[in-house]
Amino acid sequence: MIELMGVNKTYNGSAYAVKDLNLNIRDGEIFGFLGPNGAGKTTTIKMITGILSSTDGNIKINGIDIVKEPLKAKKIFGFVPDNPDIFLRLKGIEYLNFMADAYDVSAEERKERIKNLSERFQMEAALNDQIQSYSHGMRQKIVIMGVLIHNPEVWILDEPMTGLDPKSSYLLKEMMREHANSGKTVFFSTHVLEVAEKICDRVAIINKGKILFCGTLEEMREHFKENESLEKMFLEMTENE
Ligand SMILES: Nc1ncnc2c1ncn2[C@@H]1O[C@H](COP(=O)(O)OP(=O)(O)OP(=O)(O)O)[C@@H](O)[C@H]1O
C-alpha cells in the first residue's frame, strides 16, 4: 500500500510541480499513474521513493513514513527508474550480486532468483558482459531484475515498458499481474494510455501537477463521456506517441 496525503512539491520555490496530491494505492492492485510529459509523474515517484523530499505532505509505504523511517521504508519497495544507465562498467551478474548484497539476499535465494529472472528475461547469455555493451532494452531488463532480486512487496516503476521489446514488455506485464494477484502492490507511471488500459486495476491521471481523475478504467470511460477536456487531453497524449 502506498499513501500520499496532501503532497506538494515546488522546485526552488517556483511554480508547483505537483500540488495537493492525495492517493491511496491498495494492496493487490496494479495502479497506473498516467500523464503527458512534464505532468509530474517522475517528481511524484521520486518523492515516494525518498529521492526527493516533498515541500509538504506525508507519504507512507505499507504504513511506514518515507521521510521519518527511510531505511525501513526502502526495504519494502523496489524501484525501477526511468533511466536504466547505471553501473555501466559492471557485468550484469556483478550488478545483480551488488543488489542482492545491498538487500541481504541469502546465497541460496539469490542463486534461485538470478536463475529464474535471467531465464524469464532471456538474459542468461548476457550476464557475463558489461552493462555498457547492452542495448537499452537489455539495460532496462537488468535494472528490473536487480530490483526484483530482493522480492520487494511494493513495486514502483517509472515508465517501465520504454525500450522493452514486445516479448519482454508482455513478460513484465505478466509479472506485474502475478505480483498484484498475490496481494502485493504495483505502482507504475506511463504516458501511454494503451498500456494503462490493458493492465491497470485503477489509474490516476495527472496533468500540470494536479490529479484530474482517479478510479477504475470503467469509471474513467464514464468520466470521459461527460468531460470533453479530459478526453481532449488524452487525445493529445496519445497523438504524441
Ligand atoms: N530538477 C528540477 N528543477 C526544476 N523543475 C523541475 C525539475 N524536475 C522537474 N521539474 C519540473 O516539474 C514538472 C514535472 O516534471 P516531471 O519530470 O515530474 O514530469 P513527468 O510527468 O515525469 O514527465 P515525463 O513524462 O516527460 O518524464 C515539470 O514542469 C518540470 O519542468
The ligand as a Tripos MOL2 file, in Angstrom:
@<TRIPOS>MOLECULE
LIG
   31    33     1     0     0
SMALL
NO_CHARGES

@<TRIPOS>ATOM
      1 N1         15.0580   19.4150  -11.0900 N.pl3     1 LIG1
      2 C1         14.0570   20.2050  -11.4670 C.ar      1 LIG1
      3 N2         14.1340   21.5490  -11.3170 N.ar      1 LIG1
      4 C2         13.1090   22.3590  -11.6780 C.ar      1 LIG1
      5 N3         11.9700   21.9240  -12.2370 N.ar      1 LIG1
      6 C3         11.8330   20.5920  -12.4300 C.ar      1 LIG1
      7 C4         12.8610   19.6650  -12.0720 C.ar      1 LIG1
      8 N4         12.4350   18.4070  -12.3770 N.ar      1 LIG1
      9 C5         11.1980   18.5550  -12.9040 C.ar      1 LIG1
     10 N5         10.8300   19.8480  -12.9440 N.ar      1 LIG1
     11 C6          9.5430   20.3930  -13.4420 C.3       1 LIG1
     12 O1          8.4940   19.7520  -12.7390 O.3       1 LIG1
     13 C7          7.4080   19.4590  -13.6080 C.3       1 LIG1
     14 C8          7.1010   17.9600  -13.5550 C.3       1 LIG1
     15 O2          8.1820   17.2300  -14.1390 O.3       1 LIG1
     16 P1          8.2840   15.6380  -14.0840 P.3       1 LIG1
     17 O3          9.6460   15.2640  -14.5410 O.co2     1 LIG1
     18 O4          7.8370   15.1870  -12.7500 O.co2     1 LIG1
     19 O5          7.2080   15.2010  -15.1900 O.3       1 LIG1
     20 P2          6.8670   13.7820  -15.8350 P.3       1 LIG1
     21 O6          5.3900   13.6460  -15.7490 O.co2     1 LIG1
     22 O7          7.6770   12.7240  -15.2100 O.co2     1 LIG1
     23 O8          7.2940   13.9830  -17.3520 O.3       1 LIG1
     24 P3          7.9120   12.9610  -18.4560 P.3       1 LIG1
     25 O9          6.7780   12.0860  -18.9030 O.co2     1 LIG1
     26 O10         8.3370   13.9050  -19.5250 O.co2     1 LIG1
     27 O11         9.0350   12.2310  -17.8060 O.co2     1 LIG1
     28 C9          7.8190   19.9500  -14.9960 C.3       1 LIG1
     29 O12         7.2470   21.2120  -15.1780 O.3       1 LIG1
     30 C10         9.3120   20.0460  -14.9070 C.3       1 LIG1
     31 O13         9.8050   21.0560  -15.7470 O.3       1 LIG1
@<TRIPOS>BOND
     1     1     2 1
     2     2     3 ar
     3     2     7 ar
     4     3     4 ar
     5     4     5 ar
     6     5     6 ar
     7     6     7 ar
     8     6    10 ar
     9     7     8 ar
    10     8     9 ar
    11     9    10 ar
    12    10    11 1
    13    11    12 1
    14    11    30 1
    15    12    13 1
    16    13    14 1
    17    13    28 1
    18    14    15 1
    19    15    16 1
    20    16    17 2
    21    16    18 1
    22    16    19 1
    23    19    20 1
    24    20    21 2
    25    20    22 1
    26    20    23 1
    27    23    24 1
    28    24    25 2
    29    24    26 1
    30    24    27 1
    31    28    29 1
    32    28    30 1
    33    30    31 1
@<TRIPOS>SUBSTRUCTURE
     1 LIG1         1 GROUP 0 **** ****
